[in-house]
């Protein structure tokens, strides 16, 4: 019988494990992929929007010579924090069910060798990320091998005709990297103009390339069909077909809440935000907590590392108070 099982070894799951350790509760983190897999899935050369101190957990300084930390620096930082606290992390093992057994939980898992296991704990914290579930376009051709919802780096697209669907920072960053390696880039965006949320140190350069036509950008446009050698786009005035080699559908992601719902957690009316007490992060299922982006609603960006890293502290405080009351 463990004190706490944490599902997900991202920054928020690691932070929760540290906060629980500080109140003398040992937790086991079970992770479907590698430690901080969500950050690993970021583009290879990405820099964070945040400053390093906003990404810190466990009172360990995040040192970097850069104004904005890079993806690689974050991977090193979170690995070292987990190592410093000697956290128990079980990677490459997926949680497939959480069952309530009276005053505790049974957590069932499946590892990469297709072996099942069962663990028991008095409390469970679900700290899943969101990269496993992209926002699908649901259009013909989306399943073609030329289409991806993940952008890693630009090199494979050198000299290719690439369409980017989306207008967020991730789409703009990808467009700039692709342009640098000589790809022919078309950005397809449903908005009326370049998003106001684009990083201020990036926006002027991007606007200049769009104005010059170096990067083609179609506004108020949607992709209607993807074919092996082309894409069909509907703008506000016409339907056009463009030659195309690859499609980057950078339309965002959302957490997979199936595990929560199957465990009995209700979703708030009119949305997909899990019912929980924001002061304790406990859901409607007693003893089952959430941390990180899984606590967000339809807009996954409302919770990021900057805020989700404090969820563990709220959880630890609540568990500590309940243990004190029981004594």
N, C-alpha and C positions, 0 to 999 in steps of 0.2 A: 504494500500500500504506500503510494507516494503522496507527498503533500500536494504537489501541483504538477500537472502535465500541461506544457505549452505547445500548441500546434503552430509551427512556423518559426524559423530561425532568421527572420529579418531583423532590422534594427529595433523594431518595437517589441518583438518577441524576446530578443536578447536583453533589452532594457528591462522588461518585466521580470526575467529570470534574475537579473542583478538586484532589483528592488526586493524581490522575495528572499534572496539570499541574505540581504541586509537585516531581515527580521527573523533570521535563522530557519527559513523554510527552504528546503532543497527541491528543485524542480528538474524535470526532464523535458528537454526540448525535442520534439519530433518534427523533422523537416523532410518534405517530399523530395527536394533536390539538394543543392549544396547550401552552405551557410550564406546568408544574405543573397539569395538567388535573384531577388528582384533587382538589386543593384547590378549584379552580374549581367542581367538582361538589358541594361541600358546600352546605348551606343558606345562603342569601344573608346572613343576619344571625347566623350561628353564631360562637360564641366557643370557642376551644380549651380543653380540659381542662388542657393543659400551660402552664407558665410560659414566657415568651419565650426564656429562655436554653437551654431544652431543645429548642428548634426551630432553634437557630443552626447554620449550616454555614460552612465556609471562613474561620473566625475573624473573621467579620463580625458585630458586635453587632446583635441584633434589638431595636430601641428602640420602646417603646410607652408611652403614659401609663396604659394599662389594666393591671390585675393579670393578666388573661388576654387574650392577643392575639386579634384577630378574623380572620375569613376574609379580609376585604379587606386588612388589614395584612399578612397572610402572603403574599398575592398580590404586593403591592408589594415586600415584603422579598426574596422569591425571584427576582423579575424583576431587581431591582437587584443582587443577588449575581451572577447570571449575566452581567449587563452589566459589572460590575466586573472579572470575570475574563476577559471577552471570549471566552466559551465559544462554540464552533461548534455551533449547534443547528439542525437541519433539521426544522421543524414540518410538520404535516399530511402526513406521509409514513409509511405503515405498513410495518413489517417483516413480510414474508410467509414468509420462509424463511431459515434459517442453515445453510449447508453447510460441512463441514470439507474443506479441500483441502490434504492433507499437513500442513504446519506452520503453516497459516493458515486463515482463514475467508472465505467469500463470503457477504455479506448481501444478500438480494434484497428490494426494496421496491416499493410501489405508492403513488403520490401521489394527491391529490384530483382530478387530471385523468385518472386511470386510466392513467398512464404508469409503466412499470416501469424500475427502475434496479438496478445491481449495484455493490456496494462490497466491497473486500477489506481485511482487517485481521488483525494477528497475534493479537489478543485480542478477545473480545466480552464485554460485561457486560450482562446482562438485568436491568433495573430497572423492570419493569412494575408498575403499580398494580392495583387490583382493582375499579374502578367499572364496568367493562364487563360484568361477569358477576354479576348479582344472584342470590341464592339463591331459586330459583323455588318457588312453592307446588305447582305441578303439579295444579291443580284446575280444574274447568270454569269458564270465564269470565275466567280470568286475562289473556287476550289482549284483553279489551275495552278501548276507549279510555279508559274511566273509571278504569282501574287504572294506577298507576305505582309503580315501585320507588324513585323519586327524589323527595325533597321539597326544593323550592327556597325558596318563601315562601308565606305564608298567604293573601294578598289574593284570589287567584282562587276561594277556597273560602268567601268570606263568605256567610253565610246558608244554606250547604249542609249536608246530612247526610253526614258524612265518617267512614268507618271506618279506623282505623289498626291494622294487623296488626303486632304486635311489642311488646316491653316494655323495649327498651334505651334508652340516653340519647337516641338519635336519635328514637325514637318519643315519648318524653316531651317533648322539646323541641318537636316538631311539634305535639303535643296542646296545649301551652301557647300556642303562637303561633296556632293555629287557634281556640282559645277566645277569645283577645283580639280576633279580628276577627269574632266572632259566629257561628262555625260550630257545628253540633251534633255533638259529638265522641263517638265510641265507640271505646275501645281494646280490642282483642281480643288476649289474651296467654295462652300455654299454661302459664305458671308459676302457682304457688299464691298468690303475693303480689307486691307491687311489688319489682322487682329491687333487691338490696342494692348493686349497682354504680352506681345512679343518682347523679349529681353531688350532693354533700352540700348545696350551696347552692341546689339546685333541688328536692330531694326534699320538704322540708316544705310548700312551696307546692303542689306537685303532689298530695301526699297529702291536703291540705286540700280541694282541688277535687274529688278523687275521693270523699272522705267526704261532702261536701255534695251529690254527685250532679251537680255542674256539668259534670264530665267523667265519662261513664259508662265503667267499666272492667269487662270480663268476664274472670275468671280461669279457668284450666284449660279454655280454649276454643280452638277451631280453626274457621276458615272452611272450609266444605265446598263451597260453590258461590257464584259471583258472577253475578248477572243484571243486565240493564240498569237496573232500578229497585230492586233489593233484593240482600241477601246472606243466605245461610243459614249459621248458626253452630251447631256442636255443642259444648255445654258438658258438664260431668261429670254433669249431671242431665237435660238436655233438648236438643231441637233447636228453634232459634228462627229466624224470618225477620224481618229488619229492613228498613225502607225505607232506601234508600241512594242517594246521588248520586255519590260518589267513594270510591275505596279507595286508601289509601297502604300498600303492602305493604313495610314497612320491616324486612325480615327479614335484612338484611346482604348482604355481597358476598364473593366469593372470587376470587383471581387466576386468569386463564386461562393454564394451563400447557401448552397445546397446542404453542406454539412451542418450548418447552423439550423436550418429549417428542419432537417431530419432529426436533430437533437431536441426539437421542441421550441426553438426560439421563434417568436412571432416577428413579423415585419410591421413597421408602423403603417397606419392607413395612408393610402395614396402614394406610397413609395416603396423603396426596397431597403430602407434603413432598419437595422435590427432594433427591436425594442430593448432599451437598456437605460440604466440610471447613469447619466453623464458624470455624476459625482463619485461613483464607485466603479463604473464600467461593467457592473453585473447585469446580465440579461434577465428576462422574465423566468428563466430556469435557474433556480437557486444554486449557487456555486459554480455557474458557468459564466465566464467573463469574456469580453472581447477587447482587443487592443490594436491600434493602428488603423489602416485604411478600411478594414472590414467594418469599422464603426460608421463609415460614411454612408451617405445616401446615393442617389443617382449620380451625383457629381463626385467621382472618386477623389478629385483634387482638393476636397474640403478638409481632408485629413492627410497630412504628409509627415515626414520624419520629425519636422520641427515641433509639431503638436503631439503626434502619436507616441513620441518617446516618453511623455509624461503619463501615459495611461497606466504603465506598470506601477508607478508610485501610488496612484489612486487605488489600484487593485490590491497592492500590498497593505495599504492602510486599512482597507475594508476587511481583508482577511484577518489582520492583526486585531482589529476591534472585535470581530466575531469570536476569535479565539479567547480574547480577554473576557468577554461576556460569558462564554461557556465555562471558563474556569471559575 
